[in-house]
């Protein structure tokens, strides 16, 4: 079983950050991105490559998930 990642400076930054309210842009829908980090000593961001079978944005690099 993999050991949990030891606390690091990035975890303190996430814990202590202040929430910011962004202005509302009429005509645009609200959205958010959850960034997946790997559980390694030197974390990396998890990205995916969009399928060539999709109707738009084929083969582009993207964050995992979506709506």
PDB file of N, CA, C and O in Angstrom:
ATOM      1  N   UNK A   1       0.828  -1.186   0.000  1.00  0.00           N
ATOM      2  CA  UNK A   1       0.000   0.000   0.000  1.00  0.00           C
ATOM      3  C   UNK A   1       0.872   1.250   0.000  1.00  0.00           C
ATOM      4  O   UNK A   1       1.849   1.339   0.743  1.00  0.00           O
ATOM      5  N   UNK A   2       0.510   2.201  -0.833  1.00  0.00           N
ATOM      6  CA  UNK A   2       1.288   3.429  -0.964  1.00  0.00           C
ATOM      7  C   UNK A   2       1.084   4.324   0.259  1.00  0.00           C
ATOM      8  O   UNK A   2      -0.036   4.482   0.744  1.00  0.00           O
ATOM      9  N   UNK A   3       2.167   4.899   0.744  1.00  0.00           N
ATOM     10  CA  UNK A   3       2.098   5.793   1.896  1.00  0.00           C
ATOM     11  C   UNK A   3       1.487   7.135   1.487  1.00  0.00           C
ATOM     12  O   UNK A   3       1.714   7.596   0.369  1.00  0.00           O
ATOM     13  N   UNK A   4       0.712   7.770   2.382  1.00  0.00           N
ATOM     14  CA  UNK A   4       0.164   9.088   2.058  1.00  0.00           C
ATOM     15  C   UNK A   4       1.281  10.104   1.841  1.00  0.00           C
ATOM     16  O   UNK A   4       2.363   9.999   2.420  1.00  0.00           O
ATOM     17  N   UNK A   5       0.996  11.072   1.006  1.00  0.00           N
ATOM     18  CA  UNK A   5       1.964  12.124   0.709  1.00  0.00           C
ATOM     19  C   UNK A   5       2.213  12.956   1.963  1.00  0.00           C
ATOM     20  O   UNK A   5       1.272  13.392   2.627  1.00  0.00           O
ATOM     21  N   UNK A   6       3.484  13.170   2.280  1.00  0.00           N
ATOM     22  CA  UNK A   6       3.831  13.986   3.448  1.00  0.00           C
ATOM     23  C   UNK A   6       3.392  15.427   3.208  1.00  0.00           C
ATOM     24  O   UNK A   6       3.438  15.911   2.078  1.00  0.00           O
ATOM     25  N   UNK A   7       2.962  16.121   4.282  1.00  0.00           N
ATOM     26  CA  UNK A   7       2.564  17.522   4.107  1.00  0.00           C
ATOM     27  C   UNK A   7       3.701  18.330   3.503  1.00  0.00           C
ATOM     28  O   UNK A   7       4.866  18.146   3.856  1.00  0.00           O
ATOM     29  N   UNK A   8       3.361  19.201   2.617  1.00  0.00           N
ATOM     30  CA  UNK A   8       4.358  20.047   1.966  1.00  0.00           C
ATOM     31  C   UNK A   8       3.841  21.474   1.853  1.00  0.00           C
ATOM     32  O   UNK A   8       2.700  21.752   2.223  1.00  0.00           O
ATOM     33  N   UNK A   9       4.668  22.378   1.346  1.00  0.00           N
ATOM     34  CA  UNK A   9       4.273  23.783   1.264  1.00  0.00           C
ATOM     35  C   UNK A   9       3.031  24.004   0.404  1.00  0.00           C
ATOM     36  O   UNK A   9       2.251  24.917   0.673  1.00  0.00           O
ATOM     37  N   UNK A  10       2.839  23.185  -0.622  1.00  0.00           N
ATOM     38  CA  UNK A  10       1.656  23.367  -1.480  1.00  0.00           C
ATOM     39  C   UNK A  10       0.380  23.042  -0.728  1.00  0.00           C
ATOM     40  O   UNK A  10      -0.656  23.654  -0.986  1.00  0.00           O
ATOM     41  N   UNK A  11       0.430  22.080   0.209  1.00  0.00           N
ATOM     42  CA  UNK A  11      -0.764  21.740   0.984  1.00  0.00           C
ATOM     43  C   UNK A  11      -1.147  22.881   1.919  1.00  0.00           C
ATOM     44  O   UNK A  11      -2.333  23.158   2.100  1.00  0.00           O
ATOM     45  N   UNK A  12      -0.169  23.539   2.509  1.00  0.00           N
ATOM     46  CA  UNK A  12      -0.451  24.694   3.365  1.00  0.00           C
ATOM     47  C   UNK A  12      -1.059  25.816   2.532  1.00  0.00           C
ATOM     48  O   UNK A  12      -1.973  26.502   2.990  1.00  0.00           O
ATOM     49  N   UNK A  13      -0.565  26.007   1.323  1.00  0.00           N
ATOM     50  CA  UNK A  13      -1.110  27.044   0.442  1.00  0.00           C
ATOM     51  C   UNK A  13      -2.578  26.757   0.129  1.00  0.00           C
ATOM     52  O   UNK A  13      -3.406  27.667   0.179  1.00  0.00           O
ATOM     53  N   UNK A  14      -2.907  25.518  -0.188  1.00  0.00           N
ATOM     54  CA  UNK A  14      -4.295  25.161  -0.493  1.00  0.00           C
ATOM     55  C   UNK A  14      -5.170  25.363   0.740  1.00  0.00           C
ATOM     56  O   UNK A  14      -6.260  25.926   0.643  1.00  0.00           O
ATOM     57  N   UNK A  15      -4.701  24.909   1.890  1.00  0.00           N
ATOM     58  CA  UNK A  15      -5.484  25.013   3.123  1.00  0.00           C
ATOM     59  C   UNK A  15      -5.732  26.461   3.522  1.00  0.00           C
ATOM     60  O   UNK A  15      -6.828  26.794   3.972  1.00  0.00           O
ATOM     61  N   UNK A  16      -4.739  27.325   3.367  1.00  0.00           N
ATOM     62  CA  UNK A  16      -4.802  28.689   3.880  1.00  0.00           C
ATOM     63  C   UNK A  16      -5.290  29.730   2.879  1.00  0.00           C
ATOM     64  O   UNK A  16      -5.444  30.899   3.232  1.00  0.00           O
ATOM     65  N   UNK A  17      -5.532  29.327   1.655  1.00  0.00           N
ATOM     66  CA  UNK A  17      -5.914  30.329   0.645  1.00  0.00           C
ATOM     67  C   UNK A  17      -7.288  30.911   0.933  1.00  0.00           C
ATOM     68  O   UNK A  17      -8.142  30.266   1.540  1.00  0.00           O
ATOM     69  N   UNK A  18      -7.476  32.126   0.489  1.00  0.00           N
ATOM     70  CA  UNK A  18      -8.750  32.813   0.670  1.00  0.00           C
ATOM     71  C   UNK A  18      -9.589  32.660  -0.587  1.00  0.00           C
ATOM     72  O   UNK A  18      -9.078  32.813  -1.697  1.00  0.00           O
ATOM     73  N   UNK A  19     -10.859  32.364  -0.427  1.00  0.00           N
ATOM     74  CA  UNK A  19     -11.777  32.242  -1.546  1.00  0.00           C
ATOM     75  C   UNK A  19     -11.978  33.607  -2.193  1.00  0.00           C
ATOM     76  O   UNK A  19     -12.065  34.621  -1.500  1.00  0.00           O
ATOM     77  N   UNK A  20     -12.050  33.631  -3.506  1.00  0.00           N
ATOM     78  CA  UNK A  20     -12.268  34.877  -4.235  1.00  0.00           C
ATOM     79  C   UNK A  20     -13.535  34.755  -5.058  1.00  0.00           C
ATOM     80  O   UNK A  20     -13.763  33.742  -5.719  1.00  0.00           O
ATOM     81  N   UNK A  21     -14.358  35.792  -5.013  1.00  0.00           N
ATOM     82  CA  UNK A  21     -15.551  35.826  -5.832  1.00  0.00           C
ATOM     83  C   UNK A  21     -15.219  36.550  -7.128  1.00  0.00           C
ATOM     84  O   UNK A  21     -14.722  37.676  -7.114  1.00  0.00           O
ATOM     85  N   UNK A  22     -15.498  35.897  -8.238  1.00  0.00           N
ATOM     86  CA  UNK A  22     -15.232  36.498  -9.537  1.00  0.00           C
ATOM     87  C   UNK A  22     -16.478  37.207 -10.038  1.00  0.00           C
ATOM     88  O   UNK A  22     -17.593  36.845  -9.662  1.00  0.00           O
ATOM     89  N   UNK A  23     -16.298  38.219 -10.888  1.00  0.00           N
ATOM     90  CA  UNK A  23     -17.467  38.907 -11.424  1.00  0.00           C
ATOM     91  C   UNK A  23     -18.294  37.980 -12.311  1.00  0.00           C
ATOM     92  O   UNK A  23     -17.758  37.049 -12.913  1.00  0.00           O
ATOM     93  N   UNK A  24     -19.589  38.233 -12.389  1.00  0.00           N
ATOM     94  CA  UNK A  24     -20.479  37.458 -13.241  1.00  0.00           C
ATOM     95  C   UNK A  24     -20.438  38.057 -14.638  1.00  0.00           C
ATOM     96  O   UNK A  24     -20.528  39.274 -14.804  1.00  0.00           O
ATOM     97  N   UNK A  25     -20.302  37.202 -15.636  1.00  0.00           N
ATOM     98  CA  UNK A  25     -20.278  37.650 -17.023  1.00  0.00           C
ATOM     99  C   UNK A  25     -21.590  37.255 -17.683  1.00  0.00           C
ATOM    100  O   UNK A  25     -21.809  36.074 -17.950  1.00  0.00           O
ATOM    101  N   UNK A  26     -22.474  38.222 -17.954  1.00  0.00           N
ATOM    102  CA  UNK A  26     -23.764  37.889 -18.578  1.00  0.00           C
ATOM    103  C   UNK A  26     -23.558  37.129 -19.888  1.00  0.00           C
ATOM    104  O   UNK A  26     -22.671  37.459 -20.676  1.00  0.00           O
ATOM    105  N   UNK A  27     -24.379  36.120 -20.108  1.00  0.00           N
ATOM    106  CA  UNK A  27     -24.297  35.344 -21.338  1.00  0.00           C
ATOM    107  C   UNK A  27     -23.349  34.162 -21.267  1.00  0.00           C
ATOM    108  O   UNK A  27     -23.301  33.361 -22.200  1.00  0.00           O
ATOM    109  N   UNK A  28     -22.588  34.032 -20.178  1.00  0.00           N
ATOM    110  CA  UNK A  28     -21.664  32.913 -20.007  1.00  0.00           C
ATOM    111  C   UNK A  28     -22.167  32.022 -18.872  1.00  0.00           C
ATOM    112  O   UNK A  28     -22.719  32.521 -17.891  1.00  0.00           O
ATOM    113  N   UNK A  29     -21.981  30.718 -18.997  1.00  0.00           N
ATOM    114  CA  UNK A  29     -22.375  29.824 -17.911  1.00  0.00           C
ATOM    115  C   UNK A  29     -21.241  29.705 -16.902  1.00  0.00           C
ATOM    116  O   UNK A  29     -20.067  29.841 -17.247  1.00  0.00           O
ATOM    117  N   UNK A  30     -21.608  29.452 -15.660  1.00  0.00           N
ATOM    118  CA  UNK A  30     -20.607  29.254 -14.623  1.00  0.00           C
ATOM    119  C   UNK A  30     -19.920  27.917 -14.848  1.00  0.00           C
ATOM    120  O   UNK A  30     -20.548  26.963 -15.309  1.00  0.00           O
ATOM    121  N   UNK A  31     -18.644  27.843 -14.527  1.00  0.00           N
ATOM    122  CA  UNK A  31     -17.886  26.611 -14.714  1.00  0.00           C
ATOM    123  C   UNK A  31     -16.774  26.540 -13.672  1.00  0.00           C
ATOM    124  O   UNK A  31     -16.415  27.543 -13.056  1.00  0.00           O
ATOM    125  N   UNK A  32     -16.247  25.356 -13.493  1.00  0.00           N
ATOM    126  CA  UNK A  32     -15.136  25.156 -12.568  1.00  0.00           C
ATOM    127  C   UNK A  32     -14.276  24.012 -13.084  1.00  0.00           C
ATOM    128  O   UNK A  32     -14.728  23.189 -13.881  1.00  0.00           O
ATOM    129  N   UNK A  33     -13.045  23.969 -12.626  1.00  0.00           N
ATOM    130  CA  UNK A  33     -12.124  22.894 -12.992  1.00  0.00           C
ATOM    131  C   UNK A  33     -11.542  22.306 -11.716  1.00  0.00           C
ATOM    132  O   UNK A  33     -11.023  23.030 -10.866  1.00  0.00           O
ATOM    133  N   UNK A  34     -11.633  21.001 -11.591  1.00  0.00           N
ATOM    134  CA  UNK A  34     -10.984  20.301 -10.499  1.00  0.00           C
ATOM    135  C   UNK A  34      -9.687  19.735 -11.058  1.00  0.00           C
ATOM    136  O   UNK A  34      -9.715  18.894 -11.956  1.00  0.00           O
ATOM    137  N   UNK A  35      -8.556  20.185 -10.539  1.00  0.00           N
ATOM    138  CA  UNK A  35      -7.254  19.749 -11.044  1.00  0.00           C
ATOM    139  C   UNK A  35      -6.789  18.548 -10.240  1.00  0.00           C
ATOM    140  O   UNK A  35      -6.599  18.639  -9.027  1.00  0.00           O
ATOM    141  N   UNK A  36      -6.606  17.423 -10.917  1.00  0.00           N
ATOM    142  CA  UNK A  36      -6.156  16.195 -10.256  1.00  0.00           C
ATOM    143  C   UNK A  36      -4.632  16.185 -10.171  1.00  0.00           C
ATOM    144  O   UNK A  36      -3.940  16.345 -11.177  1.00  0.00           O
ATOM    145  N   UNK A  37      -4.118  15.994  -8.947  1.00  0.00           N
ATOM    146  CA  UNK A  37      -2.675  15.902  -8.730  1.00  0.00           C
ATOM    147  C   UNK A  37      -2.313  14.458  -8.413  1.00  0.00           C
ATOM    148  O   UNK A  37      -3.066  13.754  -7.741  1.00  0.00           O
ATOM    149  N   UNK A  38      -1.160  14.022  -8.900  1.00  0.00           N
ATOM    150  CA  UNK A  38      -0.680  12.684  -8.567  1.00  0.00           C
ATOM    151  C   UNK A  38      -0.164  12.685  -7.134  1.00  0.00           C
ATOM    152  O   UNK A  38       0.224  13.734  -6.618  1.00  0.00           O
ATOM    153  N   UNK A  39      -0.155  11.529  -6.489  1.00  0.00           N
ATOM    154  CA  UNK A  39       0.265  11.415  -5.095  1.00  0.00           C
ATOM    155  C   UNK A  39       1.730  11.101  -4.929  1.00  0.00           C
ATOM    156  O   UNK A  39       2.090  10.299  -4.068  1.00  0.00           O
ATOM    157  N   UNK A  40       2.574  11.700  -5.715  1.00  0.00           N
ATOM    158  CA  UNK A  40       4.018  11.454  -5.649  1.00  0.00           C
ATOM    159  C   UNK A  40       4.702  12.540  -4.833  1.00  0.00           C
ATOM    160  O   UNK A  40       4.094  13.568  -4.535  1.00  0.00           O
ATOM    161  N   UNK A  41       5.955  12.321  -4.473  1.00  0.00           N
ATOM    162  CA  UNK A  41       6.710  13.319  -3.721  1.00  0.00           C
ATOM    163  C   UNK A  41       6.809  14.629  -4.508  1.00  0.00           C
ATOM    164  O   UNK A  41       6.830  15.706  -3.913  1.00  0.00           O
ATOM    165  N   UNK A  42       6.871  14.544  -5.828  1.00  0.00           N
ATOM    166  CA  UNK A  42       6.884  15.716  -6.701  1.00  0.00           C
ATOM    167  C   UNK A  42       5.598  15.644  -7.530  1.00  0.00           C
ATOM    168  O   UNK A  42       5.624  15.106  -8.638  1.00  0.00           O
ATOM    169  N   UNK A  43       4.465  16.174  -7.023  1.00  0.00           N
ATOM    170  CA  UNK A  43       3.168  15.995  -7.683  1.00  0.00           C
ATOM    171  C   UNK A  43       3.145  16.528  -9.109  1.00  0.00           C
ATOM    172  O   UNK A  43       3.833  17.495  -9.437  1.00  0.00           O
ATOM    173  N   UNK A  44       2.354  15.889  -9.940  1.00  0.00           N
ATOM    174  CA  UNK A  44       2.143  16.306 -11.319  1.00  0.00           C
ATOM    175  C   UNK A  44       0.641  16.459 -11.551  1.00  0.00           C
ATOM    176  O   UNK A  44      -0.161  15.892 -10.809  1.00  0.00           O
ATOM    177  N   UNK A  45       0.260  17.213 -12.567  1.00  0.00           N
ATOM    178  CA  UNK A  45      -1.150  17.403 -12.912  1.00  0.00           C
ATOM    179  C   UNK A  45      -1.567  16.306 -13.883  1.00  0.00           C
ATOM    180  O   UNK A  45      -0.839  15.999 -14.827  1.00  0.00           O
ATOM    181  N   UNK A  46      -2.730  15.718 -13.654  1.00  0.00           N
ATOM    182  CA  UNK A  46      -3.259  14.672 -14.514  1.00  0.00           C
ATOM    183  C   UNK A  46      -4.029  15.307 -15.668  1.00  0.00           C
ATOM    184  O   UNK A  46      -5.006  16.021 -15.443  1.00  0.00           O
ATOM    185  N   UNK A  47      -3.597  15.050 -16.897  1.00  0.00           N
ATOM    186  CA  UNK A  47      -4.254  15.556 -18.099  1.00  0.00           C
ATOM    187  C   UNK A  47      -4.644  14.376 -18.987  1.00  0.00           C
ATOM    188  O   UNK A  47      -4.104  13.279 -18.842  1.00  0.00           O
ATOM    189  N   UNK A  48      -5.573  14.603 -19.897  1.00  0.00           N
ATOM    190  CA  UNK A  48      -5.982  13.575 -20.845  1.00  0.00           C
ATOM    191  C   UNK A  48      -5.857  14.115 -22.261  1.00  0.00           C
ATOM    192  O   UNK A  48      -5.726  15.321 -22.467  1.00  0.00           O
ATOM    193  N   UNK A  49      -5.898  13.211 -23.234  1.00  0.00           N
ATOM    194  CA  UNK A  49      -5.943  13.586 -24.649  1.00  0.00           C
ATOM    195  C   UNK A  49      -7.342  13.239 -25.147  1.00  0.00           C
ATOM    196  O   UNK A  49      -7.791  12.101 -25.016  1.00  0.00           O
ATOM    197  N   UNK A  50      -8.022  14.223 -25.716  1.00  0.00           N
ATOM    198  CA  UNK A  50      -9.388  14.002 -26.193  1.00  0.00           C
ATOM    199  C   UNK A  50      -9.375  13.057 -27.399  1.00  0.00           C
ATOM    200  O   UNK A  50      -8.477  13.113 -28.239  1.00  0.00           O
ATOM    201  N   UNK A  51     -10.365  12.208 -27.464  1.00  0.00           N
ATOM    202  CA  UNK A  51     -10.477  11.208 -28.520  1.00  0.00           C
ATOM    203  C   UNK A  51     -10.628  11.844 -29.901  1.00  0.00           C
ATOM    204  O   UNK A  51     -11.201  12.925 -30.035  1.00  0.00           O
ATOM    205  N   UNK A  52     -10.119  11.175 -30.906  1.00  0.00           N
ATOM    206  CA  UNK A  52     -10.287  11.620 -32.299  1.00  0.00           C
ATOM    207  C   UNK A  52     -11.724  11.409 -32.772  1.00  0.00           C
ATOM    208  O   UNK A  52     -12.113  11.922 -33.821  1.00  0.00           O
ATOM    209  N   UNK A  53     -12.515  10.653 -32.002  1.00  0.00           N
ATOM    210  CA  UNK A  53     -13.905  10.353 -32.368  1.00  0.00           C
ATOM    211  C   UNK A  53     -14.894  11.434 -31.925  1.00  0.00           C
ATOM    212  O   UNK A  53     -16.063  11.388 -32.309  1.00  0.00           O
ATOM    213  N   UNK A  54     -14.451  12.391 -31.136  1.00  0.00           N
ATOM    214  CA  UNK A  54     -15.356  13.419 -30.625  1.00  0.00           C
ATOM    215  C   UNK A  54     -15.722  14.424 -31.713  1.00  0.00           C
ATOM    216  O   UNK A  54     -14.943  14.637 -32.643  1.00  0.00           O
ATOM    217  N   UNK A  55     -16.913  15.051 -31.607  1.00  0.00           N
ATOM    218  CA  UNK A  55     -17.341  15.988 -32.641  1.00  0.00           C
ATOM    219  C   UNK A  55     -16.555  17.304 -32.645  1.00  0.00           C
ATOM    220  O   UNK A  55     -16.460  17.961 -33.682  1.00  0.00           O
ATOM    221  N   UNK A  56     -15.986  17.696 -31.486  1.00  0.00           N
ATOM    222  CA  UNK A  56     -15.204  18.939 -31.421  1.00  0.00           C
ATOM    223  C   UNK A  56     -13.944  18.721 -30.590  1.00  0.00           C
ATOM    224  O   UNK A  56     -13.895  17.827 -29.745  1.00  0.00           O
ATOM    225  N   UNK A  57     -12.958  19.521 -30.828  1.00  0.00           N
ATOM    226  CA  UNK A  57     -11.704  19.545 -30.056  1.00  0.00           C
ATOM    227  C   UNK A  57     -10.979  18.200 -30.051  1.00  0.00           C
ATOM    228  O   UNK A  57     -10.369  17.830 -29.048  1.00  0.00           O
ATOM    229  N   UNK A  58     -11.041  17.473 -31.155  1.00  0.00           N
ATOM    230  CA  UNK A  58     -10.401  16.157 -31.255  1.00  0.00           C
ATOM    231  C   UNK A  58      -8.893  16.267 -31.011  1.00  0.00           C
ATOM    232  O   UNK A  58      -8.232  17.168 -31.528  1.00  0.00           O
ATOM    233  N   UNK A  59      -8.368  15.340 -30.220  1.00  0.00           N
ATOM    234  CA  UNK A  59      -6.926  15.240 -30.000  1.00  0.00           C
ATOM    235  C   UNK A  59      -6.323  16.303 -29.112  1.00  0.00           C
ATOM    236  O   UNK A  59      -5.107  16.310 -28.917  1.00  0.00           O
ATOM    237  N   UNK A  60      -7.122  17.199 -28.567  1.00  0.00           N
ATOM    238  CA  UNK A  60      -6.576  18.244 -27.726  1.00  0.00           C
ATOM    239  C   UNK A  60      -6.274  17.726 -26.315  1.00  0.00           C
ATOM    240  O   UNK A  60      -6.901  16.782 -25.836  1.00  0.00           O
ATOM    241  N   UNK A  61      -5.306  18.362 -25.669  1.00  0.00           N
ATOM    242  CA  UNK A  61      -4.977  18.058 -24.279  1.00  0.00           C
ATOM    243  C   UNK A  61      -6.038  18.733 -23.409  1.00  0.00           C
ATOM    244  O   UNK A  61      -6.424  19.873 -23.668  1.00  0.00           O
ATOM    245  N   UNK A  62      -6.515  18.020 -22.365  1.00  0.00           N
ATOM    246  CA  UNK A  62      -7.571  18.587 -21.521  1.00  0.00           C
ATOM    247  C   UNK A  62      -7.448  18.072 -20.102  1.00  0.00           C
ATOM    248  O   UNK A  62      -6.751  17.092 -19.836  1.00  0.00           O
ATOM    249  N   UNK A  63      -8.143  18.753 -19.185  1.00  0.00           N
ATOM    250  CA  UNK A  63      -8.270  18.257 -17.826  1.00  0.00           C
ATOM    251  C   UNK A  63      -9.207  17.058 -17.856  1.00  0.00           C
ATOM    252  O   UNK A  63     -10.093  16.983 -18.707  1.00  0.00           O
ATOM    253  N   UNK A  64      -9.019  16.133 -16.944  1.00  0.00           N
ATOM    254  CA  UNK A  64      -9.890  14.970 -16.859  1.00  0.00           C
ATOM    255  C   UNK A  64     -11.300  15.396 -16.437  1.00  0.00           C
ATOM    256  O   UNK A  64     -11.464  16.366 -15.697  1.00  0.00           O
ATOM    257  N   UNK A  65     -12.297  14.680 -16.903  1.00  0.00           N
ATOM    258  CA  UNK A  65     -13.684  14.967 -16.531  1.00  0.00           C
ATOM    259  C   UNK A  65     -14.360  15.865 -17.546  1.00  0.00           C
ATOM    260  O   UNK A  65     -13.976  15.897 -18.714  1.00  0.00           O
ATOM    261  N   UNK A  66     -15.337  16.571 -17.110  1.00  0.00           N
ATOM    262  CA  UNK A  66     -16.055  17.486 -17.994  1.00  0.00           C
ATOM    263  C   UNK A  66     -17.544  17.319 -17.846  1.00  0.00           C
ATOM    264  O   UNK A  66     -18.022  16.373 -17.221  1.00  0.00           O
ATOM    265  N   UNK A  67     -18.259  18.235 -18.419  1.00  0.00           N
ATOM    266  CA  UNK A  67     -19.691  18.189 -18.220  1.00  0.00           C
ATOM    267  C   UNK A  67     -20.432  18.257 -19.499  1.00  0.00           C
ATOM    268  O   UNK A  67     -21.663  18.229 -19.502  1.00  0.00           O
TER     269      UNK A  67
END
